[in-house]
Amino acid sequence: MTERKINRGSEIRAKGKSMGRERSGASADPSDRPSPQAGGLKTASSAEGVRGTQDGLPPSTESAEGSPAALAERSLTLRAALFLTGRIALMLAGIAVMGLGIDIVVKADLGNSPISATPNVLSLGFTAVSFGTFMLGWQCFLVLVQIALLRREFRLVDLWQIPISVFFGVCIDAFMALLGPAAPTSYVASWLWLAGGMAVLALGIVMTVVSGTVMNCGEAVVQAVVRKTGARFGTVKVGFDLACAALACLCAFLFVGHLAGVREGTFVCAAFTGVIVNVYMGLYGKLRDAARSHRAADSGTASECCTSAETVGPFTSE
């Protein structure tokens, strides 16, 4: 009797295990399981991919990195980096061109440019301090003027104007050494040198403004006034240069005792450099608008081609 009960319990447990395997989808016989050659591994991997997708994770890191979206993002990042590098290079080139323009104006021997007139006069009144030291102090003063004008709108990145001023001074010294003994031999030639120097100086100013990065301190002050008033850059530039020339005259009478370091060329440069800047900016605006119109025309032509292809497609297939 006891032996029959034990055999009966064994049969019940065996049937329970068999029913459990059938419900879970597993075969009682290992030979009935799908082999790798029959596609069992592929089914398992696809199931894992489905589970990974349901969990919100990419099924494969390599496929995600090589996807079109990732490649497009890399391309945009590279283009942005190249664009920023080009803007910085344009700014540095503009600073160098400004240094060359100032040297040509100085070589004309008709007075310094307005931006450097006040430091030059102070160096004549206080011979123990160099012109470069006064120039650096003048640039720092212009940064303080910007902070006073813009207040919360002043960007910390604009403090890069100070090391840029050092680069500006290095360019001035380098180009002065390259020009060497070259100088005008007559009064008329001096005016021609002055006109060429103003043209080069205005070109450098426009290059720094168009770069949209960090400008030289003098032009940054003008830009701050433009942002606050909405006036034209060249117009404000004329007013700023005239104010610098007047300040240089005042410093000359106070600290030197007579009008030194300021001549007729200083006021001509102050009055007309901004005008030349306006001319350059107008030409730049026309070139920019023409380039935008050309790009818009190209994109419009491309979209028309795509539209015509989509329209003609069904008829040609028929």
Buried (B, 14 or more C-beta within 10 A) or exposed (E): EEEEEEEEEEEEEEEEEEEEEEEEEEEEEEEEEEEEEEEEEEEEEEEEEEEEEEEEEEBEEEEEEEEEEEEEEEEEEEEEEEEEEEBEEBBBBBBBBBBBBBBBBBBBBBBBBBBBBBBBBBBBBEEEEEBBBBBBEBBBEBBEBBBEBBEEEBEEEBBBBBEBBEBBBBBBEBBBEEBEEEEBEEEEEBBEBBBBBBBBBBBBBBBBBBBEBBBBBBBBBBBBBBEEEEBBBBBBBBBBBBEBBBBBBEBBEEEBEEEBBBBEBBBBBBBBBBBBBBBBBEEBEEEEEEEEEEEEEEEEEEEEEEEEEEEEEEEEEE
